[in-house]
């Protein structure tokens, strides 16, 4: 069995998508950044569907090239074949959604990195690992990249691999249209037709739109073009027909496209056609490479294409395998798929990146408490920011390069610590609530319309503490719920994960039902936190009911972290022993138990920076060990 299902070869770029919809590209004021380029999109799309995918391409030795590499790795794509070009820049594409028929785009590909791909980038041993090599037409447009593609195809065939071609015809990239004509999909060219026809016999599968088969077949009559292609290859030909689905032809070409094999289609509202073909190809390759029949394979392809035309961006729109199965069960409930809230929740939750199966979080997001400690010591409040950088240093000392560690840090006093934590591999949560507020109000930086979140890095998790109890009066509940719901909506709009912390015991008496009731209520109003932060309940029954409430409402949640409430380490050990018996509990987020003593001594001048770091690192490491022991005992069935 070969370790890879698929290697794609060709374009790798950064897509800068206009965030505004319905205007000219000239008038776009902000852009969202995604990976792009047909082979790159297909590699990501097939990885989401469960295939073991890899990409052969080149990117520049700069920020955009690193973004592509890191994003592909987050998607689970093998990047061993992605070379870094020290001389050329990563390709860029600027795109916009003008209306349902116009999608302006500009290719920035002058001497770009991926067009420097050559035969030396094709490793025979790497190609031999793959069951299939998929290439796209653009890389047949230049002698250097063509040589690389032909070498890869030859090696694939020699080692028993399948081969696939996505014609992916862009006249602009063949030098047939100007820079302003990136949207153009067809210009007749005998040169391009001859170039394509010289390679068609190398493929087992060839996929294209009607216009793409026109260029491959040298005729604007689709049936005649398909027959011209058939005379040159025995490949299965799949002709994409837009809203009419697609037709597959394994043998002779009949008189009409309707006579080809077809799969179930999905009538949906078209929002954005850019990248739809790559989504279609991802679904098609999933079915083809897993041995499905053509109706099933085309059903996968049509559904993936439907997702692509329904959402903003290309690769980010593609479904996970779990999402695809969910869609097949529910069908089209809203023709504008992006407005189906339940479907969008599954899309979001099953495409999140990062392994956070263990969470050892040092929470030093405290503002009031540290202001009080500094005030008692007569220290300048500006020193709080310095202390938070020491907290971060303690985390790094304990975590090293190991995964599963994180921080909770605020932007008011902890700005410098947040800057230093960026890109270090730590989980980063950031609070938004005004400390101690009830009813809930937010920090001024969030803004009255919650627009401040637009400035947050995507790796920051929105953390909100809500003092909420099922026994609250109706007016208080309504006010609390409105803030949390609006915050959740704003976080999603800005592609930020959210952690909801609830501490009902600070409001009124609690029993084993309380936390579960609060959890159910927030799901009822449409709030689906990525994370829950719950107080250290000592009752196993309370934990069971809380976990069941979360599972019942959101089977794809990230999980739960246990907060500390300034409890002594011994008490936390008891609560950890109970919580660790539930798989949904991923770890802890504890603060004052770790930093309070060091903070008092440091602000009073009784210890220096390194003594404070050492004290906190020792306490943090001890708490991590307590959690790890509790989890290990629970997994051996020894937990209480």
VEXDREN-2710 file (C-alpha; in Angstrom, 1 decimal):
% VEXDREN-2710
k/r/px/py/pz
1/UNK/0.0/0.0/0.0
2/UNK/1.4/3.4/-1.0
3/UNK/1.6/5.9/1.8
4/UNK/0.1/8.8/-0.2
5/UNK/-3.2/8.8/-2.1
6/UNK/-2.4/11.9/-4.2
7/UNK/0.3/14.3/-5.2
8/UNK/-0.8/17.5/-7.0
9/UNK/1.6/19.6/-9.0
10/UNK/1.5/23.2/-10.1
11/UNK/0.4/26.6/-9.0
12/UNK/0.7/27.7/-5.4
13/UNK/-0.4/31.3/-4.5
14/UNK/-1.9/33.5/-1.9
15/UNK/-5.5/34.6/-2.7
16/UNK/-6.4/38.1/-1.4
17/UNK/-10.1/38.1/-1.5
18/UNK/-12.0/41.4/-1.3
19/UNK/-14.1/41.3/1.8
20/UNK/-16.8/43.5/0.4
21/UNK/-19.3/41.9/-1.9
22/UNK/-21.2/43.6/-4.7
23/UNK/-18.7/46.3/-5.6
24/UNK/-15.9/46.8/-8.0
25/UNK/-12.5/45.4/-7.3
26/UNK/-11.3/49.0/-7.6
27/UNK/-13.4/49.8/-4.5
28/UNK/-12.4/46.9/-2.2
29/UNK/-11.2/48.3/1.1
30/UNK/-10.1/45.1/2.8
31/UNK/-9.1/41.6/1.9
32/UNK/-9.1/38.2/3.4
33/UNK/-6.0/36.0/2.9
34/UNK/-6.3/32.4/1.8
35/UNK/-4.1/29.8/0.1
36/UNK/-4.8/29.5/-3.7
37/UNK/-3.8/28.0/-6.9
38/UNK/-5.7/25.1/-8.3
39/UNK/-3.3/22.2/-7.3
40/UNK/-2.8/23.8/-3.8
41/UNK/-6.6/24.1/-3.4
42/UNK/-7.1/20.5/-4.5
43/UNK/-4.4/19.2/-2.1
44/UNK/-6.2/21.0/0.8
45/UNK/-9.7/20.0/-0.4
46/UNK/-8.8/16.3/-0.7
47/UNK/-7.0/16.3/2.7
48/UNK/-10.2/17.6/4.3
49/UNK/-12.0/14.7/2.7
50/UNK/-9.6/12.2/4.3
51/UNK/-7.2/11.5/1.5
52/UNK/-3.4/11.6/2.2
53/UNK/-2.4/14.4/-0.1
54/UNK/0.8/16.1/-1.0
55/UNK/1.8/19.1/-3.1
56/UNK/4.8/19.7/-5.4
57/UNK/5.3/23.4/-6.1
58/UNK/7.5/26.3/-5.2
59/UNK/6.9/29.3/-2.9
60/UNK/9.1/32.3/-2.1
61/UNK/11.4/32.6/0.9
62/UNK/9.2/35.2/2.6
63/UNK/6.0/35.6/4.7
64/UNK/3.5/34.6/2.0
65/UNK/5.5/31.4/1.2
66/UNK/5.7/30.5/4.8
67/UNK/1.9/31.2/5.1
68/UNK/1.2/28.7/2.4
69/UNK/3.4/26.1/3.9
70/UNK/2.0/26.5/7.4
71/UNK/-1.6/26.5/6.2
72/UNK/-1.1/23.4/4.1
73/UNK/0.5/21.6/7.1
74/UNK/-2.5/22.7/9.2
75/UNK/-4.8/21.1/6.6
76/UNK/-2.8/17.9/6.9
77/UNK/-1.1/18.2/3.4
78/UNK/2.4/16.7/3.0
79/UNK/4.7/19.6/2.1
80/UNK/7.9/17.7/1.4
81/UNK/7.6/18.5/-2.3
82/UNK/7.0/22.2/-1.6
83/UNK/10.3/23.9/-2.3
84/UNK/11.4/27.3/-1.1
85/UNK/12.7/29.5/-3.9
86/UNK/15.3/32.0/-2.6
87/UNK/15.1/34.2/-5.7
88/UNK/11.4/34.5/-6.6
89/UNK/8.3/35.8/-4.8
90/UNK/5.2/33.7/-4.0
91/UNK/2.5/34.3/-6.5
92/UNK/-0.5/36.5/-5.5
93/UNK/-4.0/36.8/-6.8
94/UNK/-6.4/39.6/-6.0
95/UNK/-10.1/38.6/-6.3
96/UNK/-13.5/40.0/-5.8
97/UNK/-17.2/39.1/-5.9
98/UNK/-18.9/41.7/-8.1
99/UNK/-22.2/39.9/-8.5
100/UNK/-23.4/36.4/-9.4
101/UNK/-21.9/36.7/-12.9
102/UNK/-18.7/38.8/-12.4
103/UNK/-15.7/37.7/-10.4
104/UNK/-12.8/40.0/-11.2
105/UNK/-9.3/38.8/-10.5
106/UNK/-5.7/39.9/-11.1
107/UNK/-2.9/37.5/-11.3
108/UNK/0.5/38.7/-9.9
109/UNK/2.7/35.9/-11.3
110/UNK/5.6/37.7/-13.1
111/UNK/8.5/35.4/-12.6
112/UNK/6.8/33.9/-9.6
113/UNK/8.2/31.0/-7.6
114/UNK/5.8/28.2/-8.7
115/UNK/6.7/28.9/-12.4
116/UNK/10.3/28.1/-11.6
117/UNK/9.5/24.5/-10.9
118/UNK/11.8/22.2/-12.9
119/UNK/12.7/18.6/-13.3
120/UNK/15.0/18.7/-10.3
121/UNK/12.0/19.3/-8.1
122/UNK/10.6/15.9/-9.1
123/UNK/11.9/13.2/-6.7
124/UNK/11.3/9.7/-8.1
125/UNK/11.1/8.2/-4.7
126/UNK/8.5/10.8/-3.6
127/UNK/6.4/10.2/-6.8
128/UNK/6.5/6.4/-6.2
129/UNK/4.8/6.9/-2.8
130/UNK/1.6/8.2/-4.4
131/UNK/-1.3/6.3/-5.8
132/UNK/-2.1/9.2/-8.1
133/UNK/-0.5/12.3/-9.6
134/UNK/-2.8/15.2/-10.5
135/UNK/-1.6/18.1/-12.7
136/UNK/-3.2/21.2/-14.0
137/UNK/-3.0/22.8/-17.4
138/UNK/-1.1/26.0/-16.4
139/UNK/2.2/24.2/-15.9
140/UNK/2.2/22.9/-19.4
141/UNK/2.4/26.5/-20.6
142/UNK/6.2/26.9/-20.1
143/UNK/9.0/24.5/-21.2
144/UNK/10.6/24.4/-17.8
145/UNK/7.5/23.6/-15.8
146/UNK/6.2/21.3/-18.6
147/UNK/9.4/19.2/-18.3
148/UNK/8.8/18.8/-14.6
149/UNK/5.1/17.8/-15.1
150/UNK/6.0/15.2/-17.8
151/UNK/8.7/13.7/-15.7
152/UNK/6.3/13.3/-12.8
153/UNK/3.7/11.7/-15.1
154/UNK/6.2/9.3/-16.5
155/UNK/7.4/8.3/-13.1
156/UNK/3.9/7.8/-11.8
157/UNK/3.0/5.5/-14.7
158/UNK/6.2/3.5/-14.3
159/UNK/5.5/2.9/-10.6
160/UNK/1.8/1.9/-11.0
161/UNK/0.2/5.2/-10.1
162/UNK/-2.8/6.8/-11.7
163/UNK/-2.7/10.1/-13.5
164/UNK/-5.2/12.9/-13.7
165/UNK/-5.4/16.3/-15.5
166/UNK/-7.6/19.2/-14.5
167/UNK/-7.4/21.3/-17.7
168/UNK/-7.9/24.5/-15.7
169/UNK/-7.6/26.8/-18.7
170/UNK/-6.8/30.4/-17.9
171/UNK/-6.0/32.3/-21.2
172/UNK/-4.3/35.0/-19.1
173/UNK/-1.7/32.4/-17.8
174/UNK/-1.0/31.2/-21.3
175/UNK/-0.2/34.8/-22.4
176/UNK/-3.4/35.2/-24.4
177/UNK/-5.1/37.9/-22.4
178/UNK/-3.9/41.1/-20.6
179/UNK/-3.5/41.6/-16.9
180/UNK/-7.0/43.0/-16.6
181/UNK/-8.6/39.9/-18.2
182/UNK/-7.9/37.4/-15.4
183/UNK/-11.6/36.5/-15.4
184/UNK/-11.5/35.3/-19.0
185/UNK/-12.1/31.6/-19.3
186/UNK/-11.8/30.9/-23.1
187/UNK/-9.8/32.2/-26.0
188/UNK/-9.2/29.9/-28.9
189/UNK/-5.6/29.1/-29.6
190/UNK/-4.1/26.5/-31.9
191/UNK/-0.9/26.7/-29.9
192/UNK/-2.6/25.8/-26.6
193/UNK/-4.7/23.1/-28.2
194/UNK/-1.6/21.5/-29.7
195/UNK/0.3/21.7/-26.4
196/UNK/-2.6/20.0/-24.5
197/UNK/-3.2/17.4/-27.1
198/UNK/0.5/16.4/-27.0
199/UNK/-0.1/15.2/-23.4
200/UNK/-3.6/13.8/-23.3
201/UNK/-2.5/10.3/-23.8
202/UNK/-0.6/10.3/-20.5
203/UNK/-3.8/10.5/-18.3
204/UNK/-6.3/8.1/-16.8
205/UNK/-8.7/10.9/-15.9
206/UNK/-9.2/14.3/-17.6
207/UNK/-11.6/16.9/-16.2
208/UNK/-12.7/20.2/-17.5
209/UNK/-15.6/22.6/-18.2
210/UNK/-17.2/22.7/-21.7
211/UNK/-14.9/25.6/-22.6
212/UNK/-11.8/23.7/-21.3
213/UNK/-12.7/20.7/-23.5
214/UNK/-13.1/23.2/-26.4
215/UNK/-9.5/24.2/-26.0
216/UNK/-8.3/20.7/-25.5
217/UNK/-10.4/19.3/-28.4
218/UNK/-9.9/22.3/-30.8
219/UNK/-13.6/22.8/-31.4
220/UNK/-16.3/25.0/-29.8
221/UNK/-18.8/22.2/-30.4
222/UNK/-18.6/20.3/-27.1
223/UNK/-19.4/16.9/-28.4
224/UNK/-17.0/17.2/-31.3
225/UNK/-14.3/18.5/-28.8
226/UNK/-14.8/15.5/-26.5
227/UNK/-14.6/13.1/-29.5
228/UNK/-11.3/14.8/-30.6
229/UNK/-10.0/14.3/-27.1
230/UNK/-11.2/10.7/-27.1
231/UNK/-9.3/9.9/-30.3
232/UNK/-6.1/10.8/-28.3
233/UNK/-6.7/9.1/-25.0
234/UNK/-8.6/6.3/-23.3
235/UNK/-8.9/8.4/-20.1
236/UNK/-12.3/8.8/-18.4
237/UNK/-13.5/12.3/-19.4
238/UNK/-15.5/14.3/-17.0
239/UNK/-17.2/17.4/-18.4
240/UNK/-18.4/20.0/-15.8
241/UNK/-21.7/21.6/-16.7
242/UNK/-22.1/24.2/-14.0
243/UNK/-25.6/24.1/-12.4
244/UNK/-26.4/21.0/-14.6
245/UNK/-23.8/19.0/-12.7
246/UNK/-21.3/16.9/-14.7
247/UNK/-21.1/14.0/-17.2
248/UNK/-18.5/11.2/-17.1
249/UNK/-17.5/9.3/-20.2
250/UNK/-15.6/6.1/-19.9
251/UNK/-15.9/4.9/-23.5
252/UNK/-17.1/6.4/-26.8
253/UNK/-18.6/9.8/-26.7
254/UNK/-22.4/9.8/-27.3
255/UNK/-24.4/12.4/-29.2
256/UNK/-25.4/14.5/-26.1
257/UNK/-23.9/15.3/-22.7
258/UNK/-27.0/14.0/-21.1
259/UNK/-26.1/10.5/-22.1
260/UNK/-23.0/10.5/-19.9
261/UNK/-23.0/9.1/-16.4
262/UNK/-24.2/11.6/-13.9
263/UNK/-24.5/12.0/-10.1
264/UNK/-27.0/13.7/-7.9
265/UNK/-27.0/17.5/-8.2
266/UNK/-27.7/20.1/-5.6
267/UNK/-29.7/23.2/-6.6
268/UNK/-28.2/26.1/-4.6
269/UNK/-27.7/29.8/-4.8
270/UNK/-24.4/30.9/-6.6
271/UNK/-22.4/33.3/-4.5
272/UNK/-18.9/32.8/-5.7
273/UNK/-17.8/30.6/-8.6
274/UNK/-14.0/31.2/-8.0
275/UNK/-12.5/27.9/-6.9
276/UNK/-15.6/25.9/-7.6
277/UNK/-13.7/23.7/-10.0
278/UNK/-11.1/22.9/-7.5
279/UNK/-13.7/21.9/-4.9
280/UNK/-15.4/19.7/-7.6
281/UNK/-12.1/18.1/-8.4
282/UNK/-11.4/17.4/-4.7
283/UNK/-14.7/15.5/-4.4
284/UNK/-14.2/13.7/-7.7
285/UNK/-10.7/12.5/-6.7
286/UNK/-12.1/11.3/-3.3
287/UNK/-14.6/9.1/-5.0
288/UNK/-12.3/8.0/-7.8
289/UNK/-9.4/7.0/-5.6
290/UNK/-11.6/5.2/-3.1
291/UNK/-13.2/3.0/-5.7
292/UNK/-16.7/4.5/-5.8
293/UNK/-18.9/4.2/-8.9
294/UNK/-19.3/7.2/-11.1
295/UNK/-22.7/8.3/-9.9
296/UNK/-21.4/8.3/-6.3
297/UNK/-18.1/10.0/-7.3
298/UNK/-20.0/12.7/-9.2
299/UNK/-22.3/13.2/-6.3
300/UNK/-19.3/13.9/-4.1
301/UNK/-17.9/16.3/-6.7
302/UNK/-21.2/18.1/-7.2
303/UNK/-21.7/18.6/-3.5
304/UNK/-18.1/19.9/-3.0
305/UNK/-18.6/22.3/-5.9
306/UNK/-21.9/23.4/-4.4
307/UNK/-20.1/24.3/-1.1
308/UNK/-17.5/26.2/-3.0
309/UNK/-19.9/28.4/-4.9
310/UNK/-21.8/29.1/-1.7
311/UNK/-19.0/30.6/0.4
312/UNK/-16.3/33.3/0.4
313/UNK/-12.9/32.1/-0.7
314/UNK/-11.8/28.9/-2.4
315/UNK/-10.0/26.4/-0.1
316/UNK/-11.7/27.7/3.1
317/UNK/-15.1/26.9/1.5
318/UNK/-14.4/23.2/0.9
319/UNK/-16.1/20.7/3.2
320/UNK/-14.7/18.2/5.7
321/UNK/-15.7/14.5/5.2
322/UNK/-17.9/14.8/8.3
323/UNK/-19.6/17.9/6.9
324/UNK/-20.2/16.2/3.5
325/UNK/-21.9/13.3/5.2
326/UNK/-24.0/15.7/7.3
327/UNK/-25.1/17.5/4.1
328/UNK/-26.1/14.2/2.4
329/UNK/-28.2/13.4/5.4
330/UNK/-30.0/16.8/5.6
331/UNK/-30.0/17.9/2.0
332/UNK/-30.4/21.5/0.9
333/UNK/-32.4/23.4/3.6
334/UNK/-31.4/26.8/2.4
335/UNK/-30.3/27.4/-1.2
336/UNK/-27.8/29.9/0.2
337/UNK/-25.8/27.3/2.0
338/UNK/-23.7/29.9/3.9
339/UNK/-26.9/31.0/5.6
340/UNK/-27.8/27.5/6.9
341/UNK/-26.6/28.0/10.5
342/UNK/-26.5/24.4/11.4
343/UNK/-24.4/23.5/8.3
344/UNK/-22.1/26.4/8.9
345/UNK/-21.5/25.3/12.5
346/UNK/-20.5/21.8/11.3
347/UNK/-18.3/23.4/8.6
348/UNK/-16.6/25.6/11.2
349/UNK/-16.2/22.9/13.9
350/UNK/-14.9/20.1/11.6
351/UNK/-12.3/22.3/9.9
352/UNK/-10.7/23.9/12.9
353/UNK/-6.9/23.3/13.0
354/UNK/-4.5/22.4/15.7
355/UNK/-4.3/19.5/18.2
356/UNK/-5.5/20.7/21.6
357/UNK/-6.3/17.3/23.1
358/UNK/-4.3/18.5/26.2
359/UNK/-4.7/22.0/27.6
360/UNK/-2.3/23.2/30.3
361/UNK/-3.1/26.9/30.4
362/UNK/-1.5/29.5/32.7
363/UNK/-4.2/32.2/33.1
364/UNK/-2.8/35.6/33.9
365/UNK/-5.5/37.6/32.2
366/UNK/-6.5/39.0/35.6
367/UNK/-6.7/42.8/35.7
368/UNK/-8.5/43.8/38.9
369/UNK/-6.6/41.3/41.0
370/UNK/-3.2/42.5/39.7
371/UNK/-4.2/46.1/40.0
372/UNK/-5.1/45.5/43.6
373/UNK/-1.8/43.6/44.3
374/UNK/0.2/46.5/42.7
375/UNK/-1.8/49.0/44.6
376/UNK/-1.2/47.3/48.0
377/UNK/2.5/47.4/47.2
378/UNK/2.5/51.0/46.1
379/UNK/3.8/50.0/42.7
380/UNK/3.3/51.8/39.4
381/UNK/0.4/50.1/37.6
382/UNK/2.5/50.2/34.4
383/UNK/4.6/47.5/36.0
384/UNK/1.7/45.0/35.6
385/UNK/2.6/44.6/31.9
386/UNK/6.2/43.8/32.8
387/UNK/5.0/41.1/35.3
388/UNK/2.8/39.5/32.6
389/UNK/5.9/39.1/30.4
390/UNK/7.5/37.2/33.3
391/UNK/4.4/35.0/33.4
392/UNK/4.9/34.2/29.7
393/UNK/8.6/33.5/30.4
394/UNK/7.5/31.0/33.0
395/UNK/5.2/29.3/30.5
396/UNK/8.0/28.9/28.0
397/UNK/10.3/27.6/30.6
398/UNK/7.9/24.8/31.4
399/UNK/6.5/24.1/27.9
400/UNK/9.7/24.2/25.9
401/UNK/8.8/23.1/22.4
402/UNK/6.1/20.6/23.6
403/UNK/2.5/21.0/22.5
404/UNK/-0.5/21.3/24.7
405/UNK/0.4/24.5/26.6
406/UNK/-1.2/27.9/26.6
407/UNK/-1.9/31.2/28.2
408/UNK/-4.9/33.5/29.0
409/UNK/-3.6/37.1/28.7
410/UNK/-5.4/40.4/28.3
411/UNK/-4.8/43.2/25.9
412/UNK/-5.1/46.0/28.5
413/UNK/-2.1/45.2/30.7
414/UNK/-0.7/42.2/28.8
415/UNK/-0.2/43.7/25.3
416/UNK/3.6/43.1/25.3
417/UNK/3.1/39.5/26.5
418/UNK/0.6/38.9/23.7
419/UNK/3.0/40.3/21.1
420/UNK/5.8/38.0/22.4
421/UNK/3.5/35.0/22.5
422/UNK/2.5/35.3/18.8
423/UNK/3.6/32.4/16.6
424/UNK/5.3/30.5/19.5
425/UNK/2.9/27.5/19.3
426/UNK/1.1/28.4/22.5
427/UNK/-2.7/28.4/22.7
428/UNK/-3.6/32.0/23.3
429/UNK/-6.9/33.1/25.0
430/UNK/-7.7/36.7/25.4
431/UNK/-10.5/38.1/27.6
432/UNK/-13.1/40.6/26.5
433/UNK/-15.3/41.1/29.6
434/UNK/-14.9/44.1/31.9
435/UNK/-13.6/42.4/35.1
436/UNK/-16.4/41.4/37.5
437/UNK/-19.2/43.0/35.4
438/UNK/-22.7/41.7/36.0
439/UNK/-24.7/42.2/33.8
440/UNK/-21.9/41.5/31.4
441/UNK/-20.2/44.4/29.7
442/UNK/-17.1/44.3/27.6
443/UNK/-13.7/46.0/27.6
444/UNK/-13.7/49.4/25.7
445/UNK/-11.2/48.0/23.1
446/UNK/-13.9/45.7/21.8
447/UNK/-16.0/48.7/20.8
448/UNK/-19.8/49.2/21.0
449/UNK/-20.3/47.2/17.7
450/UNK/-17.7/44.6/18.7
451/UNK/-15.6/45.8/15.8
452/UNK/-12.4/45.8/17.8
453/UNK/-12.1/42.1/17.1
454/UNK/-11.2/42.8/13.5
455/UNK/-7.7/43.7/14.8
456/UNK/-7.1/40.4/16.6
457/UNK/-4.7/37.8/15.2
458/UNK/-6.5/34.7/14.1
459/UNK/-4.6/32.6/16.7
460/UNK/-6.2/34.5/19.5
461/UNK/-9.3/32.9/21.2
462/UNK/-12.0/35.2/22.4
463/UNK/-12.6/34.4/26.1
464/UNK/-15.6/35.8/27.9
465/UNK/-16.6/35.3/31.5
466/UNK/-20.3/35.5/32.2
467/UNK/-21.6/35.3/35.7
468/UNK/-24.9/33.6/34.8
469/UNK/-27.2/31.5/36.9
470/UNK/-30.5/29.7/35.9
471/UNK/-32.2/31.5/38.7
472/UNK/-31.4/35.0/37.4
473/UNK/-34.3/37.3/36.7
474/UNK/-35.6/37.6/33.1
475/UNK/-34.1/41.0/32.5
476/UNK/-30.6/40.1/33.7
477/UNK/-30.7/36.9/31.6
478/UNK/-31.8/38.8/28.5
479/UNK/-29.0/41.3/28.9
480/UNK/-26.3/38.7/29.5
481/UNK/-27.5/36.5/26.6
482/UNK/-27.6/39.4/24.2
483/UNK/-24.0/40.3/24.8
484/UNK/-22.8/36.7/24.6
485/UNK/-24.7/36.1/21.4
486/UNK/-23.5/39.2/19.7
487/UNK/-20.0/38.5/20.8
488/UNK/-20.2/34.9/19.4
489/UNK/-21.5/36.3/16.1
490/UNK/-18.7/38.8/15.9
491/UNK/-16.0/36.2/16.7
492/UNK/-17.2/33.9/13.9
493/UNK/-17.4/36.8/11.5
494/UNK/-13.7/37.5/12.2
495/UNK/-12.8/33.8/12.1
496/UNK/-11.9/33.7/15.8
497/UNK/-12.5/30.8/18.2
498/UNK/-14.5/31.5/21.4
499/UNK/-14.2/30.3/25.0
500/UNK/-17.2/30.8/27.2
501/UNK/-16.5/30.8/30.9
502/UNK/-19.4/30.4/33.3
503/UNK/-19.2/30.6/37.1
504/UNK/-22.8/30.2/38.5
505/UNK/-21.6/29.5/42.0
506/UNK/-20.5/33.2/42.3
507/UNK/-24.2/34.2/41.7
508/UNK/-26.2/31.7/43.8
509/UNK/-26.3/28.2/45.2
510/UNK/-25.7/25.4/42.7
511/UNK/-26.5/21.7/42.4
512/UNK/-25.6/19.0/40.0
513/UNK/-28.0/20.4/37.4
514/UNK/-26.8/24.0/37.4
515/UNK/-23.9/24.0/34.9
516/UNK/-25.7/21.7/32.5
517/UNK/-28.8/24.0/32.6
518/UNK/-26.6/27.1/31.7
519/UNK/-24.9/25.2/28.9
520/UNK/-28.2/24.1/27.4
521/UNK/-29.5/27.6/27.5
522/UNK/-26.6/29.1/25.6
523/UNK/-26.9/26.5/22.9
524/UNK/-30.6/27.1/22.8
525/UNK/-30.0/30.8/21.9
526/UNK/-27.5/29.8/19.1
527/UNK/-24.2/30.2/20.9
528/UNK/-21.7/27.4/20.1
529/UNK/-18.5/28.0/22.0
530/UNK/-15.4/26.3/20.7
531/UNK/-14.3/25.9/24.3
532/UNK/-16.1/25.9/27.7
533/UNK/-14.4/27.0/30.9
534/UNK/-16.1/25.5/34.0
535/UNK/-15.5/25.8/37.7
536/UNK/-13.9/22.9/39.5
537/UNK/-17.0/20.9/40.4
538/UNK/-16.3/18.2/42.9
539/UNK/-19.4/16.1/42.1
540/UNK/-18.9/13.5/39.4
541/UNK/-22.6/13.7/38.6
542/UNK/-22.3/17.5/37.9
543/UNK/-19.5/16.8/35.5
544/UNK/-21.4/14.0/33.8
545/UNK/-24.5/16.2/33.3
546/UNK/-22.4/19.1/32.0
547/UNK/-20.5/16.9/29.5
548/UNK/-23.7/15.3/28.3
549/UNK/-25.3/18.7/27.7
550/UNK/-22.3/19.7/25.5
551/UNK/-22.2/16.4/23.6
552/UNK/-25.9/16.6/23.0
553/UNK/-25.8/20.1/21.5
554/UNK/-22.4/20.1/19.8
555/UNK/-20.6/16.8/19.2
556/UNK/-17.7/18.7/17.6
557/UNK/-16.8/21.0/20.4
558/UNK/-13.1/21.5/21.3
559/UNK/-13.7/20.7/24.9
560/UNK/-13.6/22.0/28.5
561/UNK/-10.9/23.5/30.6
562/UNK/-11.2/23.7/34.4
563/UNK/-10.7/27.0/36.1
564/UNK/-9.0/27.5/39.5
565/UNK/-10.9/30.1/41.5
566/UNK/-7.7/30.8/43.5
567/UNK/-8.0/27.3/45.1
568/UNK/-5.0/25.8/46.9
569/UNK/-3.1/23.2/44.8
570/UNK/-4.4/20.4/47.1
571/UNK/-8.0/21.3/46.4
572/UNK/-7.4/21.6/42.7
573/UNK/-5.8/18.1/42.7
574/UNK/-9.1/16.7/44.1
575/UNK/-11.2/18.5/41.5
576/UNK/-8.8/17.4/38.7
577/UNK/-9.2/13.8/39.8
578/UNK/-12.9/14.0/39.1
579/UNK/-12.8/16.2/36.0
580/UNK/-10.0/14.1/34.3
581/UNK/-12.4/11.1/34.2
582/UNK/-14.3/12.8/31.4
583/UNK/-12.7/12.9/27.9
584/UNK/-14.3/16.2/27.1
585/UNK/-12.3/17.9/29.8
586/UNK/-9.0/18.6/28.1
587/UNK/-7.1/20.3/30.9
588/UNK/-7.0/23.4/33.1
589/UNK/-6.8/27.2/32.9
590/UNK/-5.5/28.3/36.3
591/UNK/-4.0/31.6/37.3
592/UNK/-3.8/32.9/40.9
593/UNK/-2.8/29.6/42.3
594/UNK/0.3/30.0/40.2
595/UNK/1.1/33.7/40.2
596/UNK/-0.5/35.3/43.3
597/UNK/2.4/34.7/45.8
598/UNK/5.1/35.6/43.3
599/UNK/3.1/38.8/42.3
600/UNK/2.9/40.1/45.9
601/UNK/6.6/39.5/46.5
602/UNK/7.7/41.0/43.1
603/UNK/5.6/44.1/43.2
604/UNK/6.8/44.7/46.8
605/UNK/10.4/44.4/45.6
606/UNK/11.1/41.3/47.7
607/UNK/12.1/39.1/44.7
608/UNK/13.6/40.0/41.3
609/UNK/12.4/39.0/37.8
610/UNK/14.1/35.7/37.6
611/UNK/13.1/34.7/41.1
612/UNK/9.5/35.5/40.1
613/UNK/9.8/33.4/36.9
614/UNK/11.3/30.5/38.8
615/UNK/8.6/30.5/41.5
616/UNK/5.8/30.6/38.9
617/UNK/7.4/28.0/36.6
618/UNK/7.8/25.7/39.6
619/UNK/4.1/26.0/40.6
620/UNK/2.9/25.8/37.0
621/UNK/5.0/22.7/36.3
622/UNK/3.7/21.1/39.5
623/UNK/0.1/21.8/38.5
624/UNK/0.8/20.3/35.0
625/UNK/2.1/17.2/36.7
626/UNK/-1.0/17.0/38.9
627/UNK/-3.2/17.2/35.8
628/UNK/-1.2/14.6/33.9
629/UNK/-1.3/12.2/36.8
630/UNK/-5.0/12.6/37.1
631/UNK/-5.6/12.0/33.4
632/UNK/-3.3/9.0/33.5
633/UNK/-5.2/7.4/36.4
634/UNK/-8.5/8.2/34.8
635/UNK/-7.5/6.4/31.6
636/UNK/-6.4/3.4/33.6
637/UNK/-9.9/3.4/35.3
638/UNK/-8.5/4.4/38.7
639/UNK/-10.2/7.8/38.8
640/UNK/-12.9/8.4/41.4
END
